[in-house]
Amino acid sequence: MNPVTSLALGRIAVGVASLAKPELVASTMGQAPSPLLTQWFGSREVALGTLTLLASGSARRNLVLVG
């Protein structure tokens, strides 16, 4: 599997987990429980992962660099 595709899928997985169980993800990452902040992070990760899968060429490279 392409490393960029793996990164994008990993971002989506972390994002979905952050949206579904924000307290668990925050504690796993060593952060103070802040559900709203963790959900914002999750939304960002899902969006970046999805856009990376859909993009190609230089746009895809730039999306990888954003994270």
trRosetta pair geometry for C-beta under 8 A, 3 or more apart (Angstrom, degrees):
i j d omega theta_ij theta_ji phi_ij phi_ji
1 5 5.5 -114 173 81 96 121
1 6 5.4 110 115 -58 120 99
2 5 4.2 84 68 6 97 108
2 6 6.9 -165 91 -8 50 83
3 6 5.4 -52 -147 36 36 114
3 7 6.3 39 154 -21 67 103
4 7 5.6 -50 -148 35 33 113
4 8 6.4 34 152 -19 64 105
4 52 6.7 -144 169 171 95 116
4 60 6.5 56 171 161 149 115
4 64 5.9 -74 -131 -80 100 136
5 8 5.7 -53 -147 36 32 112
5 9 6.3 29 155 -16 66 106
5 53 6.9 73 -129 -109 74 82
6 9 5.9 -56 -146 39 30 108
6 10 6.2 33 154 -20 64 108
7 10 5.6 -55 -148 37 29 114
7 11 6.4 33 153 -21 64 104
7 49 7.9 -152 125 -116 62 84
7 52 7.2 -77 96 142 97 160
7 64 6.5 62 99 -127 151 100
7 67 7.9 172 166 63 119 151
8 11 5.7 -51 -150 32 31 113
8 12 6.6 30 152 -18 63 103
8 48 7.8 -141 -128 126 74 71
8 49 4.5 128 -171 -154 65 70
8 50 7.6 148 -176 -49 107 18
8 52 4.0 -153 -101 90 118 123
8 53 4.8 155 150 -54 151 83
9 12 5.6 -52 -149 35 34 112
9 13 6.4 36 152 -20 66 105
9 49 6.8 128 -74 -165 15 121
9 53 7.7 82 -60 -76 69 121
10 13 5.6 -54 -147 36 32 112
10 14 6.3 28 157 -14 67 105
10 49 7.5 -157 67 -112 46 126
11 14 6.0 -56 -146 40 29 106
11 15 6.0 31 155 -21 64 111
11 45 4.6 -155 -177 -173 82 87
11 46 7.4 -179 136 -77 86 25
11 48 5.5 -86 166 88 152 100
11 49 3.4 -175 88 -70 109 109
11 52 7.2 84 41 24 146 139
11 67 6.9 -95 -100 -106 135 158
12 15 5.6 -57 -146 39 29 115
12 16 6.3 29 157 -20 65 105
12 45 7.0 -178 -83 137 24 88
12 46 5.6 70 -129 -123 64 61
12 49 3.7 -154 -50 118 79 154
12 50 6.5 98 -93 -53 113 72
12 53 8.0 4 -42 -24 134 131
13 16 6.0 -53 -145 35 28 108
13 17 6.4 26 155 -15 62 108
14 17 5.7 -58 -149 40 31 111
14 18 6.2 33 152 -22 66 108
14 25 7.5 115 -168 -140 75 130
14 42 7.3 -145 128 -117 66 72
14 45 5.2 -83 88 166 98 160
15 18 5.6 -55 -146 35 30 112
15 19 6.4 25 156 -15 64 106
15 41 7.7 -147 -115 125 70 63
15 42 4.4 121 -159 -167 58 63
15 43 6.8 139 -161 -57 109 10
15 44 7.3 -150 -113 69 114 48
15 45 3.3 -164 -71 88 103 103
15 46 3.5 -173 136 -48 149 75
15 47 7.8 176 -137 6 158 56
15 49 6.3 -143 3 9 137 131
16 19 5.8 -57 -149 38 31 109
16 20 6.1 21 157 -13 67 113
16 42 7.0 157 -41 -167 10 112
16 46 6.4 100 -55 -88 66 113
17 20 5.9 -62 -139 44 29 105
17 21 6.1 -38 -176 46 68 96
17 24 7.5 -92 172 89 98 111
17 25 5.4 131 127 -78 98 122
17 42 7.2 -147 71 -118 50 118
18 21 7.7 -77 -117 66 15 56
18 22 5.9 47 -176 -104 59 69
18 25 4.7 -101 -99 75 66 173
18 38 5.1 -148 -164 164 95 85
18 39 6.3 168 142 -100 89 35
18 41 5.5 -105 -175 89 157 94
18 42 2.8 -165 90 -76 112 110
18 45 6.7 98 23 32 140 134
19 22 7.2 10 -122 -61 13 90
19 39 5.6 79 -113 -136 59 80
19 42 4.1 -174 -45 133 75 148
19 43 6.8 97 -81 -60 112 66
19 46 7.2 5 -26 -33 134 137
21 24 4.0 -4 145 30 119 120
21 25 6.0 129 97 -20 81 89
22 25 5.9 -60 -144 40 32 108
22 26 6.0 32 160 -21 68 109
22 33 7.7 104 124 -159 88 79
22 34 7.8 -86 156 94 120 42
22 35 4.1 107 92 -138 143 68
22 36 7.8 74 178 -25 165 19
22 38 3.7 136 -157 89 99 130
22 39 5.2 -50 -85 -51 136 81
22 42 7.1 -104 -95 -19 89 136
23 26 5.9 -56 -145 37 28 111
23 27 6.3 21 159 -13 64 108
23 33 5.0 12 -131 -137 81 117
23 35 6.2 -26 -56 -82 76 93
23 38 7.6 -179 -57 39 28 163
24 27 6.1 -60 -147 40 27 105
24 28 6.2 29 154 -21 64 110
25 28 5.6 -56 -146 37 31 114
25 29 6.2 20 158 -11 65 111
25 38 5.6 142 80 -167 114 129
25 42 7.4 103 67 -71 170 112
26 29 6.0 -64 -147 44 27 104
26 31 4.5 -88 -166 76 81 103
26 32 7.0 -40 165 94 123 26
26 33 5.0 129 94 -111 143 50
26 34 6.3 160 -123 35 152 62
26 35 7.5 -100 -19 -79 142 44
26 37 7.9 84 -100 80 125 99
26 38 4.8 -89 -60 -76 104 139
27 30 7.6 46 -176 -74 32 22
27 31 7.4 -100 -72 57 25 62
27 33 6.5 -2 -55 -74 89 91
31 34 7.0 -72 141 20 115 99
31 38 7.5 163 85 -79 140 104
33 38 7.9 -43 -156 -21 52 137
34 37 4.0 18 117 28 120 117
34 38 6.1 145 84 -19 68 89
35 38 5.7 -62 -144 41 29 110
35 39 6.1 28 159 -20 67 108
36 39 5.8 -56 -148 36 29 110
36 40 6.6 33 152 -21 63 102
37 40 5.6 -49 -150 32 33 113
37 41 6.5 37 150 -18 64 103
38 41 5.5 -50 -151 36 34 115
38 42 6.4 39 148 -22 64 104
39 42 5.3 -48 -146 35 36 116
39 43 6.4 41 153 -22 65 100
40 43 5.7 -50 -150 32 32 112
40 44 6.5 33 151 -19 63 105
41 44 5.7 -56 -153 35 31 113
41 45 6.4 28 152 -18 66 107
42 45 5.7 -56 -146 37 32 110
42 46 6.3 31 157 -18 66 105
43 46 5.9 -55 -147 36 30 109
43 47 6.3 27 155 -17 64 109
44 47 5.9 -60 -149 39 28 110
44 48 6.2 22 157 -14 66 110
45 48 5.9 -54 -140 40 29 107
45 49 6.0 28 160 -18 64 111
45 67 8.0 73 -115 -119 70 124
46 49 5.9 -58 -144 40 26 110
46 50 6.1 23 159 -17 63 112
47 50 6.0 -60 -145 39 25 108
47 51 6.1 20 160 -14 64 111
48 51 5.9 -58 -142 42 27 108
48 52 6.1 31 158 -23 64 109
48 63 6.2 162 -160 -176 80 98
48 66 6.3 -148 -128 86 123 124
48 67 5.7 116 165 -66 157 112
49 52 5.8 -56 -147 34 27 113
49 53 6.6 26 155 -18 62 104
50 53 5.9 -55 -153 34 32 110
50 54 6.4 18 154 -10 65 112
51 54 5.8 -64 -145 44 33 106
51 55 5.8 31 159 -26 70 112
51 63 5.5 -159 110 -129 106 146
52 55 5.9 -54 -134 33 27 109
52 60 6.0 89 -154 -146 65 76
52 63 4.5 -169 -88 118 82 135
52 64 6.3 94 -127 -65 126 72
55 59 4.2 -127 -166 111 123 107
55 60 4.2 172 107 -75 103 72
55 63 5.7 138 35 -5 155 143
56 59 6.7 41 60 54 37 103
56 60 5.4 0 -127 -29 15 124
57 60 6.1 123 54 14 32 99
57 61 7.4 -67 137 0 39 99
58 61 5.4 -52 -148 38 41 114
58 62 6.2 43 153 -21 70 104
59 62 5.7 -55 -148 37 31 112
59 63 6.5 33 153 -21 64 105
60 63 5.8 -53 -150 33 32 112
60 64 6.7 33 152 -19 63 103
61 64 5.8 -54 -154 33 34 112
61 65 6.5 30 151 -16 65 108
62 65 5.6 -56 -148 39 35 112
62 66 6.7 50 150 -36 64 95
63 66 5.6 -37 -152 13 36 118
63 67 7.7 29 157 -14 58 97
64 67 6.6 -61 -168 30 35 104
